Amino acid sequence: MPKIAVLQMTSGIDPAANAASIASAVHDAKAGGAEMLFTPEMSGLLDRDRKRAAASILPESVSTLLAEVRQAAATAKIMVALGSLAVAREDGRWANRSFVIDGTGEVIARYDKIHMFDVELASGESWRESAAYAPGEEVVAVEHTPIGRLGLAVCYDIRFPALFEELGRRQCDVIAIPAAFTVPTGRDHWHLLQRARAIEASAFVIAAAQVGKHEDGRETYGHSLVVDPWGEVLLDMGGEKPGLGFADVDLARIDEVRRQLPSLANRRAIAK
């Protein structure tokens, strides 16, 4: 059965340092026997100071970080699900964009985060992602990966079941949900939501996460997870420190669960 690697990061405000961490993880993942590496949301830059961050948020075509990760993937001959990068769009807004890179270094899929994180938490944290980022509009599933059909989502997307219903309808074997979850919401909702999404889609969920205290002052929850289609947690990397974890993805488990509980086949349209 294929083995995957999950990178838990404490990304900072220097894209070059973050790129070096990801490239190193690509090679370590390959050395550890993984066929695919998953990284968190905002792997390349985590900086809530948007004025400072703007100098480092570039069009995809000139992103040195993306180029470095593509080169590392090609050298190691491993597929990489780059959780997301902040990239500049032609209209002047930014996108929170996931990339899937194959073992030759080619980008074979892109997904722009659809749901913007606009919240005010009881802890005092306030976030307005839509003030700078444009939401994506397309659901994306990648057909050919070492772990089957891969559906893409990012962080706050996890709270919107319609997206995952569509990924389930597309018969995704695995869904990637990279994240930079806040600590308050993480404590109460992270494991619950990840397990629920795996169960309802009868699919594996791979959630690479940011963790710990970051240079921009924020703190993220961590606990990068791999969850099987029954909702069993196969890997939990904890909330203390960055690192690289590994898990086996038993694709036969998907068919086994779908035979026992054929919820995708039993789904009926709800009259409006």
C-alpha positions in Angstrom: 0.0 0.0 0.0 1.3 3.5 -0.7 3.0 5.5 2.0 2.5 9.3 2.3 4.4 11.9 4.3 2.9 14.9 6.1 4.9 18.0 6.9 3.8 20.0 10.0 5.4 23.5 9.8 5.8 26.6 11.8 6.1 28.9 8.7 7.5 32.3 9.2 7.8 35.6 7.3 10.8 34.6 5.2 9.8 32.7 2.1 13.4 31.6 1.5 13.6 29.9 4.9 10.2 28.2 4.3 11.3 27.0 0.9 14.4 25.4 2.3 12.3 23.6 4.9 9.9 22.3 2.3 12.6 21.2 -0.1 14.4 19.4 2.8 11.1 17.6 3.6 10.6 16.6 0.0 13.9 14.7 0.1 13.3 13.3 3.6 9.9 12.1 2.5 11.4 10.2 -0.4 14.1 8.7 1.8 11.4 7.6 4.2 9.6 5.6 1.4 6.8 8.0 0.8 5.2 8.4 -2.7 3.6 11.7 -1.9 4.2 14.6 0.5 1.6 16.9 1.9 2.3 20.4 3.3 0.1 22.9 5.2 -1.8 26.0 4.2 0.4 29.0 3.6 3.5 26.9 3.5 5.5 29.6 1.8 4.7 32.6 4.0 2.6 33.2 7.1 2.5 36.9 7.9 -0.6 38.7 9.1 1.1 42.1 8.4 -0.2 42.4 4.9 1.8 45.5 4.0 5.0 43.7 4.9 3.8 40.5 3.2 3.0 42.2 0.0 6.6 42.3 -1.2 6.8 38.5 -1.0 3.4 37.7 -2.6 4.2 37.4 -6.3 2.6 35.9 -9.4 2.9 32.2 -9.6 5.1 32.5 -12.7 7.9 34.2 -10.8 7.5 32.5 -7.5 11.0 31.2 -6.5 9.5 29.2 -3.7 7.3 27.3 -6.1 10.2 26.8 -8.5 12.3 25.4 -5.7 9.6 22.9 -4.6 9.1 21.8 -8.2 12.8 21.2 -8.6 13.0 19.3 -5.3 10.0 17.1 -6.5 11.7 16.4 -9.8 15.0 15.6 -8.2 13.5 13.3 -5.6 10.9 11.9 -8.0 8.0 12.3 -5.6 4.6 14.0 -5.9 3.9 17.0 -3.7 0.6 18.4 -2.6 1.8 21.9 -1.7 -1.0 22.9 0.8 -1.2 26.5 -0.3 0.8 29.6 -1.2 -0.3 33.2 -1.3 0.1 34.3 -5.0 -0.7 37.5 -6.7 -3.4 37.6 -9.4 -3.6 39.7 -12.5 -6.4 41.8 -11.0 -4.3 42.9 -8.1 -5.9 40.6 -5.5 -4.3 37.6 -4.0 -5.2 33.9 -4.1 -4.7 31.2 -1.4 -3.7 28.6 -3.9 -3.0 24.9 -3.6 -0.7 23.1 -6.0 -0.2 19.4 -6.9 3.2 18.8 -8.4 4.1 15.5 -10.0 7.4 13.6 -9.8 8.8 15.4 -12.8 8.2 18.8 -11.2 5.2 19.7 -13.3 2.2 21.4 -11.7 -0.7 19.1 -12.6 -3.5 20.8 -10.6 -4.3 24.1 -8.8 -7.1 24.9 -6.4 -7.9 28.4 -5.0 -9.5 28.3 -1.6 -13.2 29.0 -2.0 -14.3 30.1 1.5 -12.7 33.1 3.0 -11.9 33.2 6.7 -13.8 36.2 7.9 -14.4 35.8 11.7 -14.2 37.5 15.1 -13.5 35.0 17.8 -14.4 35.3 21.5 -10.6 35.1 22.2 -10.3 38.5 20.5 -8.7 37.2 17.3 -10.2 38.9 14.2 -9.5 37.8 10.6 -10.7 39.2 7.3 -9.2 37.0 4.6 -11.6 38.5 2.0 -10.0 42.0 2.4 -7.0 40.8 0.4 -7.8 37.4 -1.1 -10.2 36.6 -3.9 -12.2 33.4 -3.4 -11.9 30.5 -5.8 -14.8 29.3 -7.8 -14.0 25.8 -8.9 -14.0 22.4 -7.2 -10.9 20.4 -8.0 -10.2 16.7 -8.0 -6.9 15.3 -9.3 -7.3 12.0 -11.2 -3.9 10.4 -11.2 -1.9 10.3 -7.9 -0.3 7.4 -6.0 -3.3 7.4 -3.7 -6.0 7.5 -6.2 -8.4 10.4 -7.0 -7.4 13.4 -4.8 -9.9 16.1 -3.8 -8.6 19.5 -2.8 -9.7 21.9 0.0 -8.1 24.4 2.3 -8.6 25.1 6.0 -11.9 27.1 6.5 -13.4 25.1 3.6 -13.8 22.3 6.0 -16.9 24.1 7.6 -18.9 24.0 4.3 -20.4 20.5 3.7 -21.5 21.2 0.2 -17.9 21.3 -1.0 -17.3 17.8 0.5 -20.6 16.5 -0.8 -19.4 17.4 -4.3 -16.0 15.8 -3.7 -17.8 12.7 -2.5 -20.0 12.8 -5.6 -16.8 12.8 -7.6 -15.8 9.6 -5.7 -12.5 11.0 -4.3 -10.4 8.4 -2.6 -8.5 11.0 -0.5 -9.2 14.7 0.4 -6.4 17.0 1.3 -7.3 19.7 3.8 -4.1 21.7 4.6 -4.7 24.3 7.3 -3.4 27.0 9.6 -6.1 26.6 12.3 -6.4 28.9 15.2 -5.8 27.4 18.6 -9.3 28.2 20.0 -11.2 26.7 17.1 -8.7 23.9 16.8 -9.3 22.7 20.4 -13.0 22.5 19.9 -13.5 21.6 16.3 -10.4 20.3 14.5 -10.6 16.6 15.1 -14.4 16.5 15.0 -14.5 18.2 11.6 -11.7 16.2 10.0 -13.2 12.9 11.1 -16.7 14.0 9.9 -15.5 14.9 6.5 -13.7 11.6 6.1 -16.8 9.7 7.2 -19.3 11.5 5.0 -17.1 11.2 1.9 -16.0 7.6 2.7 -12.5 8.8 1.9 -9.2 9.3 3.6 -8.5 12.8 4.8 -4.9 14.2 5.0 -4.7 17.4 6.9 -1.2 18.9 7.0 -1.2 21.8 9.5 0.7 24.8 10.8 1.8 24.6 14.5 3.0 26.7 17.3 4.0 30.4 17.7 4.9 32.2 14.5 7.0 35.2 13.7 4.0 37.3 12.9 2.6 36.8 16.4 -0.1 34.2 15.7 -0.3 30.7 17.2 -1.7 27.7 15.3 -3.1 24.5 16.5 -1.1 21.8 14.7 -2.2 18.2 15.1 -1.7 17.3 11.4 -3.9 14.3 10.8 -4.5 11.3 8.6 -8.0 9.9 9.0 -9.3 6.8 7.3 -12.8 6.5 5.7 -14.3 5.0 8.9 -13.1 8.1 10.8 -10.2 6.4 12.5 -7.2 8.7 13.2 -4.1 6.9 11.7 -1.7 9.8 12.4 -1.8 12.8 14.8 1.4 14.8 14.9 0.4 16.7 18.1 0.3 20.4 18.8 3.9 21.0 20.1 6.4 21.2 17.2 7.0 20.9 13.5 8.1 17.7 11.9 7.6 15.0 9.3 5.2 12.1 9.8 4.3 9.1 7.7 1.2 7.0 7.2 0.2 4.1 5.0 -2.9 4.6 2.9 -4.7 1.3 2.4 -6.8 2.0 -0.6 -8.7 -1.3 -0.1 -10.1 0.3 3.0 -12.2 2.7 0.9 -14.1 -0.1 -0.9 -14.5 -1.9 2.3 -16.1 1.1 4.0 -18.3 1.9 1.0 -19.6 -1.6 0.9 -20.5 -1.6 4.6 -22.0 1.9 4.6 -22.9 2.9 1.0 -23.9 6.4 1.9 -22.6 7.9 -1.4 -24.7 5.4 -3.4 -27.7 5.9 -1.1 -27.7 9.7 -1.3 -31.0 11.2 -2.5 -31.8 14.7 -3.7 -33.6 16.8 -1.1 -36.6 18.7 -2.5 -36.4 22.4 -2.1 
